Amino acid sequence: MPSPTPRPEPPYRRIVEEIRGRILAGDLRPGDRIPSVRQVAQRWGVAVATATRAMATLRDNGLVEATVGSGTVVSSRAGRKHPLSPAESRRPRQAGTVKQPLSRKHVLRTAVAIADVEGLDAVSMRRLAADLAVGPMSLYRHVANKDELVTQMADEVFGECELPVPGPPGWRAKLELISRQQWDLCRRHLWLPRAVSFTRPALVPNMMMHTEWTLRALDGLGLPMATRIREALTLHGVVVTVALSLAAEVESEQETGVTLDGWRLAQQKRAAQLLESGRFPLLATIPTETASDLGGLFEYGLARHLDGFATLVEEHARTRS
């Protein structure tokens, strides 16, 4: 009787074994950067979900760990002859530690912590369950699916802001305040701009409170509500546009290991050839750091937008009078 054909190894296991082999052989040492989920998917020709599962397995086995600013790196524990098993990696580090009860807030803060370090793509129900040391089905008592999870994560971090009532005097000071608060949020949580939709806004209290506060800041100007909501959305768009560039830069640095200064240095010869050719005399006069100063770009965009909105407010007041 012929022996049954062995089942092929799942693709994620092949990735895990290859990276594990490199770690145990010493090719990858503690602290060395591990390819991101996106890079793994591209390099091994698999779906992002498969790459995510491979990284989660490596993490569960104590071979890699997430670090702020560096992404995923080889764990300091990976030099042991017998890395932690998934069960061991989930045990409390100190004897007698009481496991925190699973609550909606605990679920959301854990998901936010994952996204803050590894990006939104790293957040999944399976990964979240592993970090909380619970079964995936336990999470569904608190969130219905990943889409709801991401929406609730965004609402959770919007709740970090304390919006003063009534706020500083004058509509412009109020709009500056809420814009800078949202900019600070996006700098702390680089994934946040991707979690907010303009056309399908989330019906969650903290995010709605930001919109309500912005609309109230325009009380007394006599503007129609359609203009006020467009201003609230446009103002948030100023924040999100620059914040997406900030997130992309941080992600590029984590994935390539090349800082912005390093990238500039690598491009120096090509840039000099173009700018010294005489074809771009105005671009040649721009200081190198100006375009990449995203904080300065945000402040400039906010100020110029509010200048334009002030003109609209003045014209509307003249029309009414």
N, C-alpha and C positions, 0 to 999 in steps of 0.2 A: 504494500500500500504506500503510495508516494507521500512523502512528508509534506505537510501544509506549507504553502509559500509564506515566509515570514512577512509580517506587516511592516511597511516602511516606517522609519523613525519620523515622528512629527518634525516639521521644519524648525520649530522653535528649539527642539532638543539639539538639533545639529548646531545651531548658533551657540547655545549654551555650552556644549561640549568643546567647541572650538575656542571660545573665549576663556573657558575654564582651563583648558590645556595651556594656553599662553600664559595665564596667571601662575599656574602651578609650575610651569617650566621656568619662570622668572623673566619671560619676555615682557610681561607687564608687571610692574612693581607697585607696592602700595603708594597711593597718591597719583599714579598715572591716570590720565584721562581715558575714559571708555567712550566709544562712539555713541552718539545720541540715538534715540529711537529712530529718528528720520534717517540718519546715516546707516544704521543697521538695516533698515528696510531697503534702502537703495543698494547697499553693498551685497546683501544676500538675496536680493530680488524677491522679498516677501512683503506681505501686507503690513501696515503699521500695527495692526492688532497683534500679529505674530511677533513682530519685533518688541512690542510692549510686553508680551508674555515672556519672551526670552529674558528681557532685562529684569522683570519681576522675579523670575526664577533665580537669576544670579544674585539678586538682592536678598531673596529669602534664604539662600544658602550662605550668606555672609561673605560673598566674594566681592561685591561692589556696594557702594553707598553714595547717596546724594549729598553734595556739598553746595552751599550758597556761593555763587560766583564761578564755580568750576564745573557744574553739571554733575555727571556721574563719574566717579573715580574708583580705582581699585581700593578695596577696604584695607585698613591696617590689620585686620584679622585674617586676611587672605594668605598670609605667610605661614599659618598653622598647617600642619600636616593634614589635619582633618577639619576643614572649614565647617562652620555651623550648619546643621541641617535646618530645613524650614521650620520644624517644630522648635528647635533650640533657639533660632534667631528671634522667635516671638516670645520667649520667656522673659519675665521681668529681670532686669540686670541685677537687682538687689533682692536678697531673700526677704520675704515678708512684705514686699510691695503689694499694695492693694490695687487690683485692676480697676481702672476708672469705669463707672457704669456707662453703657452706650447711650448717648442722648443725641438729639438732632444737632445741637450746637457742637458737641464733640466730633460728630461725623463731619460737619461743615468745616470746622477749624482744621481738622486733619487733612481734608481735601485741599483747603487753601494752602496749608504748609507744603503739600506735595507740589502744587502748581507754582508756588513761589520759587521753589528750588529747581524744579525740572520742567516746568511749562505745563500748559493745559493738556497737551497730548498724553502726558504721563498719567493723567487722572482717569481712572476707570473704576468700575464697581469692584472688579477682582482685586486691583491694586489697593484700593481703599480698604477692602476687607482684610487683606494681608497685613497692612500697617496697623489696623485696629485689632488684629488677632481674633477675628470673628468670621463666621461663615458669610458668604455673599448675600444669602437670603435675609440675614439680619438687617441689612441696610435698607431693604425695601419697606421696612416699617417707617422709615424716616424720609426717604426720597423714592420716587417711582421709577426713575431711570437716570441716565447720565445727563440728558438735557435739563431735567429738573434740578439735578445736582449742581450743574454749572450755574444755572439761574440763581439758585439759593446761595451758592458761594459768592456770586457778585453782590447779592443783596446783603450778605453778611459783612462784606468788607465796606460797602457803602455805609453801613451802620457804624463804622469806626469814626465817622465825621460827626462833630457836634456843631449843628447849624444854629447860630445865635438868633434869638427872637427879641426884638425885631431885626437885629443886625445893625451894621454901621449906617449912618445917615446917607441918603442919596442912592439912586438906583445904580450908578456906576460902581461905587464902592462895594455894594452888595454883589454885583455880578463878578467883580474882581475877586472877592472873597471866595465865592463858591467855585469859581474856575480854578483858583489856586489850590483849594482843598481837593478837588477832583484830580488835578495834576499830581499832587502829592500821593494820592491813592494809586494812581497809575504807575508812579515810580516805585512804590512799595510792592505793587502786585502787577508785574509786567503783562500778565495774561488778561488783565481786566478789560482792556479795549475790545478784545475778541469776544468777550462774553456779553456785550451790550449791543442791542439791535435798535436801530432808529425806526424801522418800518414795522417790526413786531415787538413792541416794548413789553417788557416783563411786568406783570401785575403783582409786584411785591412791594412791601411797605417802605423799606429804606430808600430804594431807588425812586419810588414815586414821591417820597418826601423831598428829595433833591429837586425834582421837577416842580413840585408845588411851591417850594421855597423860592425858586427862580421866578415863577409866575407872580408870586406875591411881591417880589422885589420891584416889579414893574407897575404896581398899583399907583393910581393917581396920575398916570401919564396919559390916560384917555386912549390908549392903544386898543384896537380890537383884539379879541382873544386869539384869533388866527395868527396875528403878528407876534403876540407874546409867546405862543408855543413854538413858532418858528425861531424866535430868538433863543429860547431855551435849548432847542435842538442844535442850532447853529453854534451856540456858545460851547456846548458839549463837544461838537464836532471839531472845534479849534483844539480842544484838549486831546481828543482821541487821535487826531491826525499826527500830532507830534509824538504822542505816546507810542503809537505803532512803530514809528521810526526808532524810538528808544529801545523798544522790545526787540526789534529786528537786529539792532547793533549788538545788544547783549547776547542774543542767541547766536549770532555769527561768531562772536568771540569765544563762546563756550564750545561751539561745534568745531571751529578751526584751530583754536588755541592761539590765534593771532589777534593782538590788541589793535585798537584803532591806530595808535602810533606806529605799530609794526606794519600795518597795512599801508599807511602813508609812506613809510620808508621804502617798502617794496614797489610802490607806484611812483616814486620820486623821479626816476629816470624818464619814464613815459610822460609824466606830467610836465617835466622840464622841456622835453622835445616839443610838446604841443603848445605850451604857453610862451616859449621863446621863439616860436615860428613867426610871430607877428599877426597871426590870424585871429587871435583872441586878446586884443589889447586890454579890454576892460576886465575880463576874467583874470588876467595876469596880475592885476593890482589888488585882488581880494586877499586879505590875510588868510592863511591856511586854516586856522581854527574856526573861522566865522561860520561856515556852513555846517560844521559838526557840533556847534554849541547849541544843543537842543533846548537847554533851559532858556538861553537867550532868544532862540527862535520862538518858543512858546510865549515868552513875555512880549516879543514884538508882535506876533500874530494877535494876541489878546488885546494889546493897546490899539493896534490899527483897526481891529474889528469894532471895538467899542467907540473909537472915533467916528467910524461910519454910522454906527447905530445912533450916536448922539445927533448926527445930522438928521437922521430919520425922525428922531423924537422932536427936534426943533421944527422941522417942516410940518409935522403933524400938529404941533401946537399952533403954528401960524395959520394952518388951514382951519382949525377949530375956532380960532379967534376971529 
